[in-house]
């Protein structure tokens, strides 16, 4: 954890660099790694082809970021991380927002600690890659 979904309306895909957007979100959430571990991050972009935004005008667009985290972080840490992600994504999308109607939202959810089952060997591979 964290797991990150960045949903975006299909009508902006050619106007944004999706991999850069994903990196912007992930880096903002992870920050210095003291609250959210880098080795736990799984970030994905989800193009949404079917949507209805406000009045249905074809220029309307959206980006929605869902941050799903393991339970146990303080409210202050969660708020700081959410604010950091929102600010960075808002900055990243500011030029797009100046050109077209765009809704941006960031939502953070905590996973149920009792049924949040997981395993990975990412840390082992990070060590191997760092060693060269």
Steps between C-alpha positions, in 0.01 A plus 500: 500500500428766392298411195426792272245528221507803274181500295471747213243566233605369159457843341820632661733209434672673207540820702679353801803282554338216695827341625613844624165553673536162674852584610385840628232337714722220631791728587270744678344226711824319584689827568796399717378146564456552874121447497433306179761248380633533147523121468128475566388743231289366215376774274283455196332725248145413406358651184123533529321483165142515625408792722249780542634823644260775605299594188662237278693752288782317319762750620435417867783293647613357832790355693422308818775367724417223746762433765440176687725465802546255785345601831710650776615842381409806700236739372770767472718273282203406280394863463854614415539225240160571343574872485841431345351277230217744425739796475746318273232364268327838487831662401567228242156547341483880528563565130237245400254652745561842347393364158195286575243405765674258734406349834779381728444294813723312743355246742680297765359177647636272766488126437348274760795375704340159557458408134787690338701195395818555303852388425775607262870464437547856368740599779731211412512610137550865594808395700631289210452784253668749731798267538538502124 
